[in-house]
Structures are given as C-alpha cells and as structure tokens.
Amino acid sequence: MTTLSLDSIRQAPKALLHDHLDGGLRPATVLELAEATGYDDLPATEIDELATFFRTAAHSGSLVRYLEPFAHTVGVMQTPEALHRVAYECVEDLAADNVVYAEVRFAPELHIDGGLSLDAVVDAVMAGFADGEKAASAEGRTITVRCLVTAMRHAARSLEIAELAVRFRDKGVVGFDIAGAEAGHPPTRHLDAFEYMRGNNARFTIHAGEAFGLPSIHEAIAYCGADRLGHGVRIVDDITVAPDGTAQLGRLAALLRDKRIPFEMCPSSNVQTGAVASIAEHPFDLLARLRFRVTVNTDNRLMSDTTMSQEMLRLVETFGYGWSDLQRFTINAMKSAFVSFDERLSIIDDVIKPRYAVLIG
C-alpha cells in the first residue's frame, strides 16, 4: 500500500463538484490581468502580498466578508481574453493536481461590466476550458471539465441564468446554481428558475446550509427540488449523537440520506467562513460514518490557498482516513456529477478504480 502523504495523494484521481472559477485565479494572473485591463483597485502589487491578502481577507469567520475579495478577481475578468485565460489556467491547475473530472461554476452576470453579453461570457469560458483540456491531454493528463452557471441569490436574474444554462447544455454547461449571501435571500425567491430547470429536464445544485441553518436546506430540497447541496453543513443540527456514539437522525437528515442527496463539502472554506470552528469539528466525518453521500471539494482555491490534494490530506490527518475512504469520496462525487450515466461510469471504471487499485496495492 502506498503511504498517504501530500505527494502520494496528488497521484490519486479526483472528482471535483464545487469549485468557483472566480475563486481560483493565480495571484500572478490577477496582477497581469489588472495591468492589461486597467483595473487599479488591487490591494497589493506584489504576488506574495496579493496572495496573502486573499487568504487572510477570506479567513473572516463570516460568509459576507469572505465574499468581499471576489470584487478584485471579478474586476479583472471582464474581457473575453481574461475569461479565456482564467478558464484555461483553471484546467491546467486542476489537471496538475490529478483532477480527472471537474464541474467549475461561475456567475456570468458578474462579468458583463465591460459590455459583454451573457452568451459571450459563457462562450469565452467554455473555449478556455476546451483549450485547457487539449493542452492537458497533450501533456498526458486526461481531464474533463464541465460548467455550472450560477445566479446571484440577492439579484433578480436567476430565470435568465437558468435559460442560459439550458441554452448551453450541449456546449459543456451541465447545470445551474445559486450562490451569494444566504441570510435574507432564501432559495424560494428563485422558484421560477428551478421550475424552468426541472421543466427542461436539467440539473441544479443550491448553496444551502452554509451560513444559514436547516430552513435553507429544507427549502432547497422540499420546495426547490435541488439535485445536490452546496455545503449543507448545518444538516448536523438535525442529527443527535448520544454519549455512546449512536446517532439519531431527524426527518430532514433521514430524507437526505435516504434519497442519496450529495453534499458538496468544502472543509477549509467552511472554517474560513465560520460555518465550523475547525476541521476537527467539521461534520464531514460524522456524515461519512453515517453513510451520507459526502464529497470533497475546494470551493475557492485562491481564497482558501488550497487544492483537492490538500483538502484530502487535511481530512486524512484529522480523521485518519485511508485510501479506501478517499476512493469512496471520489466515487461519491463521480456518481453525483451532472454528466450522463455512461460518462460517469466510464470515469469510475476506467480511471478512478484502476488507479486507486495501484495505490491501495
């Protein structure tokens, strides 16, 4: 058996469901794009200082404050060239970490300040993903990257973005999402968008149960019909653990487990936003032991200064997971992906299982 370490975990194939494009830029790219586009509001002009700013500003203990640094990454992503480059480099960085499948999300409505149409924004990002896949393949790294288009929950464009998702469904967009500050912006405000997605046999996930409690999870599932949950950590409030370690599930928690609703869990990000106090107190392990469908994700690689390998290592170091656990979490993610059954099965059987077999020995 290969020993678990950061280097060996990097060798393992990974499936990523929750990664924000505007939260994963390279600090050097932010600086170069700012100069190229005339964006002059950056808080630092040196790479290391800028990286430190994003990391420390995001580690705020508040989702609202965590989201504030995104003004700078979004600010430099207002041209087709910038969007293409960021998408291309995203694929490069994920492939270097042996991510073999990824769904990367972003909010097109945030990238039209320079005059681009929503369609032009998505076209530029999808071209960047496609070119990144080709470059990775040329270097011997096979990766499939698909896109989720996100609507901002505090705005009123969710139906328009849902229509965008369906319009691009055969061009690499596999789903829809809503994101942003949860408090005061319940998912039920966007029912028309979710109804449109369901009416078109399209898939969607909802950020819920991160900065707000069980009601947001309940609404996302009961009223909106979400296929997956973004974060969902507050489901732990519906689980009672007795002194002897036995757990009693409330009705909502039991429903989510029974229906195999996937949880897109992002441990490091959840600590930064104050959703949990520490990795050790994260409900990931409890949910994993209770056989919920948990998946490991990065959320925002720049803001959390993280990779999929680092997220997995933190879980290994905290909860004592082995290769079989990481394989299970990876297969959970692939089972929950928004691509076709045949494509999911092919990646599981032809890529994930064989490569884990070598690691497990």
GINORGI-V629969 format. One record per pair of residues at least 12 apart in sequence whose ideal C-beta (glycine too) atoms are under 7 Angstrom apart, sorted by the first residue. I is the first residue (numbers start at 1). J is the second residue. If there is no record, write none. Layout:
I/J  I/J
This chain:
1/323  1/360  1/361  2/359  2/361  4/316  4/322  4/323  6/309  6/310  6/313  9/309  9/312  9/313  10/97  10/98  10/309  11/98  11/359  12/98  12/326  12/355  12/356  12/359  13/98  13/100  13/330  13/351  13/352  13/355  14/97  14/98  14/99  14/100  14/308  14/330  15/100  15/101  15/330  15/333  15/334  15/337  16/94  16/99  16/102  16/103  16/297  16/298  16/308  16/333  17/103  17/264  17/295  17/297  17/333  17/336  17/337  18/230  18/264  18/266  18/297  18/299  19/102  19/104  19/297  19/298  19/299  19/301  20/105  20/106  20/299  20/300  21/86  21/87  21/90  21/104  21/105  21/106  21/125  22/70  22/73  22/74  22/77  22/106  23/70  23/73  23/299  23/300  23/301  23/302  23/303  24/90  24/300  24/301  24/302  25/73  25/86  25/302  26/89  27/47  27/50  27/51  28/47  29/85  29/86  29/89  30/50  30/72  30/73  30/76  31/45  31/47  31/50  33/76  33/82  34/76  37/76  37/78  37/79  37/82  39/75  39/76  41/72  41/75  42/72  54/69  54/302  54/303  55/303  55/305  57/69  58/272  58/303  58/304  59/272  60/272  61/274  62/273  62/274  63/181  63/182  63/210  63/211  63/273  64/181  66/272  66/273  67/181  69/303  74/110  74/111  77/111  78/111  78/113  78/114  79/114  80/116  80/120  80/124  83/111  83/121  83/124  83/125  83/128  84/124  84/127  84/128  85/128  86/128  87/125  87/128  87/129  87/132  88/128  88/131  88/132  90/104  90/132  91/129  91/132  91/133  91/136  91/143  91/145  92/132  92/135  92/136  94/143  95/136  95/141  95/143  97/307  97/308  97/309  99/143  99/308  100/142  100/143  100/144  100/347  100/351  101/144  101/334  101/337  101/347  102/143  102/145  103/146  103/148  103/174  103/337  103/338  104/145  104/147  105/148  105/150  105/177  106/125  106/150  107/150  107/151  107/152  107/179  108/121  108/122  108/149  108/161  108/164  109/151  109/152  109/155  109/157  109/161  118/164  122/149  122/164  122/168  122/173  125/147  126/147  126/171  126/172  129/145  129/147  129/172  132/145  133/145  146/172  146/174  146/338  146/339  147/172  147/173  147/174  148/174  148/175  148/176  148/177  148/205  149/161  149/164  149/165  149/173  149/176  150/177  150/178  150/179  151/178  151/190  151/193  152/179  152/180  153/178  153/179  153/180  153/185  153/190  154/180  154/181  154/185  158/178  158/190  158/193  159/192  159/193  159/196  161/176  162/176  162/193  162/196  162/197  163/196  165/202  166/200  166/202  169/202  174/203  174/338  174/339  175/202  175/203  175/204  175/205  175/338  176/197  176/202  176/204  177/204  177/205  177/206  177/207  177/230  178/190  178/206  178/207  179/207  182/207  182/210  182/211  182/212  182/216  183/211  183/212  186/216  186/219  187/206  187/208  187/216  187/219  187/220  187/224  188/219  188/223  188/224  191/223  191/224  194/224  194/225  198/225  203/227  203/338  204/226  204/227  205/226  205/227  205/228  205/229  205/230  205/264  206/220  206/224  206/226  206/229  206/230  207/230  207/231  208/220  208/229  208/230  208/232  209/229  209/231  209/232  209/233  209/234  209/235  210/231  210/233  210/273  210/275  211/273  211/275  213/234  213/237  214/234  214/237  214/238  214/252  217/229  217/232  217/234  217/235  217/252  218/252  221/256  221/261  228/261  228/262  228/264  228/336  229/261  229/263  229/264  230/264  231/264  231/265  231/266  231/270  231/275  232/263  233/270  233/275  233/276  233/283  235/253  235/256  236/283  236/286  238/250  238/252  238/253  239/253  239/286  247/290  256/292  257/290  257/291  257/292  260/293  261/293  262/293  262/295  262/332  262/336  263/287  263/292  263/293  263/294  263/295  264/295  264/297  265/284  265/294  265/295  265/296  265/297  266/297  266/298  266/299  267/279  267/282  267/284  267/311  267/314  267/315  268/304  268/306  268/311  268/314  269/299  269/300  269/304  270/282  272/304  279/314  279/318  280/318  284/315  285/319  293/332  293/336  294/329  294/332  295/329  295/332  295/333  295/336  296/308  296/311  296/312  296/315  296/329  298/311  312/326  323/356  323/359  323/360  324/360  327/356  330/352  331/348  331/352  334/347  334/348  334/352
